[in-house]
Structure formats: structure tokens, C-alpha cells
Amino acid sequence: MQLTLFFPEENNNGKKNGNSANLGFEEKLWVIADKLRGRMDAAQYKHVVLSLIFLKYISDVFEKSFQILQNIQGIDPEDCNNYIVKKMFWVPKEARWSYLQANLGKSVTGELISKAMLELEKANPFLQNVLTQDRGWLQLDSPRLDEMMDLISTLGLGNDENHGKDIIGRVYEYFLGKFARSEGSNGGEFYTPQSVVQLLVEMIEPYKGRIYDPCCGSGGMFVQSEKFIRTHGGQMDGISIYGQESNLTTWRLCKMNLAVRGIDGDLGSKPADTFQEDLHPNLKADFIIANPPFNISDWGGQKLRRDIRWRYGVPPLNNANFAWVQHIIHHLAPSGLAGFVLSNGSLSTNQGREEGVIRKAIIEADLIDCIIALPTQLFYNTQIAACLWFLANDKSEAKLRNRRGQTLFIYAQELGHLVDRTHRELSDFEISLMVKTYHSWRSKESSAEYKDIPGFCKSVSIEEIRQHKMALVPGRYVGFDDSLTKHWDDSRLRAELTQVESRLTEINEASEAAISVLRRVIYG
């Protein structure tokens, strides 16, 4: 069911909000978070806040629609059928924010909220088991909950200014960043920064067809896809969304995130492990966008040694990277395109030889369309260097340039700018530069002819990749910008720099292997 709202259409002027900008109230919510420290687990508090923000948003939108219907002669604004027929949320009286506000202090606030969430779920089957599974608000005393409710009451979440924004996702991202910085890598679920999601989506251009994310988190990939489609004049009716998420809390957040955006998505009937219980076994997706968790060592591979998905080789037990890659390939349609994040180790490591064997088989199958080396410090709660993989099942489609036997490498490690001491972002210009480079290399319809740019991008044949022992490290291929090195007189200096780069790659590979060994020692 596609859920819609009675609001003016979003202004699609193509402008994008920077990742570091906020909605103006996140800091206020963090002040309350500080007051609640020690009384509730950080992750649980996050879910309480987001659930209440969701309730406020839905209530605000409903109240605006209610007022419109109230002014139409012969229409009863309290008749739920008037909303259901328009595929809108119906909010029962007990779930409306105005009702909750009016009853603060008259009864236990936690019980009021529980009743509101239950009634909202009953009235909207799409939300079943999303709002009532984890009732953390019952652990908070009424005065503190009242304070939180009073603050959220000041936020006009359903007004025209905030309509269309990824509110749940943006607040979720803000909290993840705060928790990660204050509590280390255990501060929350892994979140893909908006600039990385934007780059993935604009690279593969999911205009029409089936979009799949096998580890969808809070739904950021879907939200950005929806923004892309609307910005470029497309219609969501031509898109089907499929996702899977193993974490119960994050799965619920994703359902809420899609709901406030009016996006209809099949996330399965429950959260589930993608490897152990594939909820979309027969899906062949036109577009796959994902950010799998890096270097998982306890992914249950020992139970899946003969799985149908391992077409290019059985993944090592101590690292799930190439299990994710092959799961994605398994679900890709004959002319499908996939873009996903992996750690840099996936480009060159040979753990137990399995990874090298699988990577070689995928290269020889001519599936790798593009590799981008990302700058460091893009992610809130990991310092592991990351890269983007783009896979294409058919490089010789009629509308494309014939790129059979070729892979585009983009070296973007020098891009990005610091937004604070530890966090880096890609600018819209930098994203556009990489997107245009890829599209000019790939598409016949591109207005600009593709050219290799020393130090930034190069189109490479499979034969050249073979000469580099099947490593996919962009820095090995793009070379140097001669305009920066033309004053060098000693050619040996260039050779030495090449050796240093090669040595750094070896150090990176050794460090990835050492981390894997440590995980085995610690976790077994």
C-alpha cells in the first residue's frame, strides 16, 4: 500500500541539504539524552525518542488533513474511511498528540503512550509490531517523559517546511554520530553517511524497477532513491522496494522511516539474518544498493558451505565480505546494476586464499564495472578505509558503450572536507564529478566523452588487472598527475614512490589479516 499525505508537492528544485546541516531541534533532544544517562541504555533511549517523534509527525500530518476535511461540506473528518480510501494514516483519538498533551499529568505518561502506539498499530496494519515491541517509555518516570513530550510538542514536524525531509533518518543519524563520538564504536548501529548514500544512488540511477538492500538498516538507501527519482521527474509507482534487516530495533526504525516518507516497501514479515534466512529468495533486482557491515567474522558460514549463492567460491569462515558480494550477485537481474560499500581489504586480500579465488572469478566473469577508493573519516564509528564496488550483469546493453572486459577505477581518497575534527564529507561537487565520470565512461548518451585523468580515473582491461595479480586497488592503476610532478628530474623518485604505494598496500593487507586473527582469538 502506498501511503500518501494531504500536502502540497515537495519543491523539486534539485537542491540538496548537506549532511552536516540539521533540522534545528536535534541538539535539544540531545540535552534530554544527557539527563537520562544512567537511567536507560543509549540505544534504547534512541528508540524511545524516535518513536515519539514518529508519533508526533504522523499526528501533525493527520491534524492538517483533519482540518482540510472539516471544511468540506458533507464530509465527516472522524470517519476513518475518508482517510483509508486515500491510503492515508488514520490516527485514532487516543493516539493524537493533542490528546496526549491534554492528558499529561492526569495519568501515567508511559501508559498513555503505550495505548497510543497500540491504537495506531491497530488502525494501520502496515505498522503492526513496529511501535509496541519495545516499550522503553515505561521505564521512565512521568516527569522526565513529560519533559520530553513538552519539548517534542514545540516541534512542527508536519508543517510544510519539514515535509519531505528524512526526519526519522536524519535524527537517527544525528544520534548515531553523538553516541559514537561520546561512547566509541558501540554507540549505535552502523549508519551510512548521507553523502555516501547520495553517491551510490546517483551512480546507478534507480529510475524504474526493483530496488533491493539486503542489509537495509534504517532505510537510508531507499529514502535517497526516492529523492533521486522525484528530483529527476520520475514516479514512485514504477519502483518496487525490497529490504532485509536482522536487528529488530533497526528494522522497526526502517518501517517508520519509510512510513513518514510515504514509501511502500517489502521488508519481510520480521527482522532476519540475510545469510541464514533469505526473506526474498526468488528476487532478481534491477538495482541493489547496500552497505554491508565490514569484515564480519561470526556470520554463520559453517552452516552454509554448499549454499546456492556461492557461485564463484565458498567464502572464508572468518570474513563475510565475499559472502555479501555473492549474495548481491545472486539477486541481481540479468541486466541489473549494483553499488555497495566494502572495506578496502576486499580489493586485494587473500585470506585463506578463498577471497583471492572468489575475487579472481568475479573479475574473469567481467562483472566489475567500477571501483571507487573513498577518503577516510567518512563513517562515524569506524576508521576502516572503505571503497565502493559497482557490478553490472550486462556491460554491452544497446544503450551503453561496449565496456566488455573493462573496469573503471576512480581514486577519490584525496576528496572530501572535514566538518569536525573526526568526520569528513563529500561535497555535492565532488559527488557530481565522480558520477559524471562514471556516466561518461558507461553511457552512449553522455554529452561528454570519457578520458582517463592521471591521478583520478582510468579505464583498465582485465588483462592489466591480471598483471596486477587481480588486485582492484585504484591507486595501482590511475597513476600520477604529471602536472604535479613535471619538475622532478630524478626518474628514480617516481619509481620509489610507486614502491612506497605498493608497500602501503601490503601493510594494509597485513593489518586486515591481523584484525581477522584477533577476532578469531577473541570471539572464537
N, C-alpha and C positions, 0 to 999 in steps of 0.2 A: 504494500500500500504506500503510495506517495503522499506524504503529509504536506499540506500547504497552509499558508497563513494569510490573513486578510491584511496585507501591507502593500504599499507601493513597491514596484520593482526596484531592485538594487541598482545604483548608478554604476554601470559598467564602463567607466572611463579609462580602464586599463591601469589605474594607479594601484600600487601595491604597498601595503603597510609594512614597514621594516620590522624585522623580528624583535628588535630591541624596544620598539615602541610599546606602550601598554595602554590599557583601556581606562586608566585613571583611578582604579579602585583596588588594584592588586595589593598595593602597599598597605592599605587599610586592613585588608584581610590578613596580611602577614603580622600586623600588630596584634590581632586577636590570637593568631597562632602562637606568638611568643607567650601570651598569657596562659595558654592551655598546655604549654610544655610541662611534661612530667605527669600530666593527668590522662594523656591519651597518646598512643603511638602516632608518630608523624604521618605515616601513610594512611592510617585510619582517619585522622583529623582531616587530611586532604579530601577523602571521600565524603565526609560529612559536609564540608564546605561546598564541594562541587554539587552534591545532591541538592543542597538548599538553593544554590544559585540556579540550578536547573529548574527547580520548583518555582522560583521567582520569575525566571524567564518565561516559562510556559504560562504562568498566571498572568503576567503582564500582556503577553500576546493575546491570550483569551479575553482579558478585560477590554482590550481595544476592539476586538471583534464583537464582543458583547454590546459595547456602546453603539457600534455601527448598526447591528441588528435591532437594537432598542428603538432606533429612529426610523425603522421601516414599518409602515403600517401593515398590520395583519401577520406580523412575524413575532413569535414568542421567543425571546432570547434565552429562555430557560429550557427550551426544547432541545434535547441533545441531538435529535435527528437533523436539525438545521446545521449542525457542525459536522456530523458524521458524513452527510451527503456531500459535503465539500472536502472530505478527507482531512478534516482539521482535528486538533486535540479538543476533546471535551473535558473541561475541568469542573468536577462536582463542587458544590458549595464548600464542603469541608476541606477541600484542597486548595481553595483560592487564598492568595496571600492576604487579601483584605480580611478574610475570616480569621486567619491565624493571628494577624496583628490585633484584631479586636478582642481576641481571647487570651492574649498573653497575660499572665498573672492570675487568670481565673482557674487554670488547671495546670497540671504538669506539662511543660512545653514539649518534652520529648515524646509524650504520649499523643499530643496534638499533631506533631509532625508525623509520627508513625501512622496515625489514622489518615492523614492527608496523602501520604505516599501510597497507602493501601488502596484508597479510593481512586487515586489517579491511575494506578495499575489496572484496577477492575474496569475502569471506563475506557482504557486504551490498551487493548491486548498486545500491541507492539512492545509495550513497556513491562510485560509480565516478567517477574523475577529480576527486574533491573533496579528497582528503587527500595525494595523491602528486604533484600537478602542480608544486608549488613546494616543494622540499626545502631550505629555508633552514637547517635544523638541521645540514646537512652542512658549512656554512661556519663553524660554531662549534667551538672546541676542546672536547674532552671534559670538562675540569674545569669550564668555565662551564656546559655543558649539564647536567652532574651537579648543579651547584649549583641550577640552575633546576628540575631534576627533584625534588631533595630538598625544595625549597620547595613545589612543587605537590603533593608527596606528603602534606604536612601539611593539605591542604585536603580536607575531606569533602564533595566535590561531589555525591555521590549519596545523601547522607543525607536523612532526612525533612524537615529544616529547610530545605534548599535545593531540594528537589523542587518543580517547578512554576515556579521563578523563571527569568526570561530571562537565564540565566547568560552565554552567549556574547554576547548583545546588550548586557547591562549592562557586561561587561568591555570590550567593543568601544567602547561609549560613553565609558567612563572614559578609555580610552587616547586616543580621538579628542580629548577635552577637554584632556588633558595635552599631547599633541603640538601641538594647535592653540595652546594658551597659550604653550608654550615655543618653538615653531618657526614661529608665524604661520599664515596661511591654508593653507600647504602641508603642514600636519601630518598630513593624512589625508583619507579620503573624507568627503564631506558626510553628516552624520548628523542625522536629525530628532529633536529633543528629545522625551523621553517624554511630557511634558505636552502638547505639540502633537499627538502621535500619539493620545493619550488623547482629546483634544478632538475630533479628526476622527472617530474611531471612535464615540464616544458620540453625536455629532451624527447620523450616518447609520444607526446601529444595524444592523450586518450580521448579522442573526439566521440567515438561511437564504438560500441561493442561491450565485451565483458571485461571488467577490471577486477583483479584478484590481488589480495595481500595475505599471504599465509601466516603472517605474524603482525597483525594489524594494530596492536596497541590501542591507543585512544582514537584511532581513525583519521589521523592527520593526512595520510596519503589520499584518502577518499575526499576529504574536505578540500584539499588543494586541487584535486582533479575536477571537483565541481566548480571551483572558482575559475579554473582554466577554461572549462567548457563554456561557462556563462560569459566570461570576458571575451571569448572569441566567437560569440554569437551562436553557440551550439545549444542544443536542447537536452536536458537530463533524461527525457523519455527514451533516447536512443542508447542509454547506458544501463548496464546491469552490474551491480556491485556484489562481490563475494569476499568474505574475510574469515579469518580464524584467529583466535587468541586464547592462550592457555590460562592466563591469570584472571580469576573471577572478578576482582575489583576493576581491572583494566577493561575487561570485556563489557562490564556494565557502563563504564565511562564512555566506551566507544558507542554503545547503544544510545546513550544520552547525547553524545556529540552529534551523531547522525540525525537524531530526532529534532534537535533545535535547528538544524540546517534544512530540515525537510527532505533528507536523503533517505531513500529506501534501500536497505542493504540486507543481504543474507549472511549473517554471522554464525549460522548454525543455531541449534536449539540450546546450546550450552557452551561454556568455555572448554577447550580440549587441546591436548598436545598434538601439534600438527604431524609429527612423525609417527606417534603411536596410534592416533585416531584421526585420520584424514576425513574431515566432515564434508569435503567436496571431491570424492574420489574420481568422479567421471568428468569433472570440469576441465575444459580446454579454453583457456582465457586468451583474449586478444591482446590484453595488456596486463603485465604483472609488475607491481611496484612494491618493494619491500626493504626493510632494514632489519635483517635477522640479528639476534644477539650474537656478539662476536665470540668465536673460539669456545663454544660450549663443550665441556668435557664429559658431562653426565647426561647425554641426550638419549640414552637407552639403545644405542646402536647394536648391542649384543643380541637384542631380540629381533633385529631386522636385517640379518646378514643376507637373506635371499629376497629382499624386497624388490618388487617390480620397478621401483623408481630408480634403482642403481644401474642404469643402462651403461654408464661409462666407467663403472668400477665401484667396488664396495668402499664406502667412506671409512676412515680410521675411527676407532672407538673413542679416541681421546679428543676429537675435534669435529664439530658438526658443520663446519663451513661448507664442505663439498657435499654434505647431505642436503643442505639448503639449496645449493646451486642445482643439484639434480632433481630435487623436488620441484623447483621452479621450471626446469626444462620439461619435466614430465607433464606439467599442467599448461604448457604453452601451446596455443593453437598453431596449425600449420604455417600461418603467416603472422604469428604473434611476435610481440616485442616486449622484452623485459628489461627493467632497470632496477638495480638493488645495490645496497651498501654491504661491503665486506671489509675485514681488516686487511692491511697491506700484506700480511703474511700469505694470504691466499694467492698472491701474484707470483710467488717464487718458492714457497716452502715445499719440502718433500717429506713430511712426517711419515715415518714408517714406509716410505715410498708410495703409499696409496694416493696421497694428494697429487704428487707429481704425475702419476699414471693417469688419474682422472683428468687433471688439467690438460695433459697432452692429448687425451682422447677427445676432449671438448674442442680444443684448438683444431685438431685434424678434421673434426666434423664441421668446421667452418661456422661455428655458432657465435663466436665472439665478434660483436660489431664494434664496440668501443670500450676503452678503459680510461678512466679519469683518476689521476692521483690528486687527492684532496689535500688542502692545507691542514695543519694540526690545529688543535684547540677549538674545533667546531662543535664538539659534543660536550654537554655539561658534566657528565660523570664518567668519562673515560679519557685517558690520554693516548690510547692506542691509535696509531696512524691508520686512516681509513681510505678506501678507494671506492669508485663506482664501477660496476660491471653493467654492460648493455649487451643483451643477447638477441639475435634475430634468427628466426627459423628459416627465413627465405630472403637472401640478400639480392636476389635477381628478379624481384617483382617488377611488373611493367612500369610502375610509376617511379621506380627507384633507379639510380645509377647502378650499373652492374659492379658490385663490390665483392664478388665472389673471390675468396682466397685472400681478402684484405681485412685489416683491423685498424681502426683509428685510435691513436694514443694521444691523450691530452695531459700535459703536465701543468697542474694548477696549484702546486704546493706553495708557490710564492704569492698566491692571490689571497683575498680576504683582508679584513681590518679588525683590530681589537675594539670591542665595545666595552670591555672592562679589562682588568689585569689578566684574567684567565680565559676569557671567552672571545672567540673570533667569529665573524660573519662574512658571508659572501655578499657583495653588493648586487643590486639589480643589473648594473652594467656588466659586472663580471659573469653573472649568470647568463646574460644575453650573449656575451662573447662566446662562451662555450657552446650554448645552444645553436647559435648561427654557424659556428664552425662545424658542428656535427651535421646540421641540416644541409649545409652547402656540400659537405662530403657525401651525404647519403641521397639527397633528393634531386631528381632531374628538374624539378620545378623551382629550385632555389635560384634567386636572382644573381647571387654571387658565385663565381667559380671557386672551387676549393683549391687552396695552395698550402703546402707544408710551410710551417713557420718555425724556424730553428729556435729551440728552447721552449716551444709551446705545444706544437702539434705535428704529427707525422702519420701518413698512411703507410702501413707496413704489410708486406706479404707474409704468408705463412712460412715461406722458405727462410725469410730473415728471422722470424721468431724461432725457427728450428736452430738457426745458427747461434741464438742466444739461449740454447738449452731449454726452450719452451717457457722461459720466464716472461711475465707480462708487465714488468716494471716500466712505466712510461719514460722515466729518466734515462733508461738504456737506449731509447730509440730517438727521442726528439732532438738530441744533440745540444749544441750551444748556439747562442745568438752571436754571430760573428761581429756584429756592430759593437758588441761589448768587449770583444777580445782581440780586435784587429791590431791593437798596439803591442800585443805580445810578440816578442822577437824569438823567443826560445820555444820551438815546437815541442820540446820535451815537457814543458809545463802543461800543455794540453793533455799529453799522454799521462802525466802524473795525476791530473785532475780526474781523468777517466778511471784510473786505477783507484783513486780515493772513493769515487762514486760506487765502483764495484765492491770495494771493501765495506763501505757503509751498508750496502745491500746485504752482504754476507753477515754483518753484525746484526742487522735487523732480523734476518732469518734465524740466526743463533739465539737471539733474545726471545723470539716467538717459541722456538723449541724448548728453551729453558723454562718459560712460563708454563708450557704444557706439562713438562716433567714435574714442576712444583705442584700443579693442580692434581696430578695423579698421586703425588706423595700426600698431599693434604686431604683430598677428597676420596682417594682410592679409585 
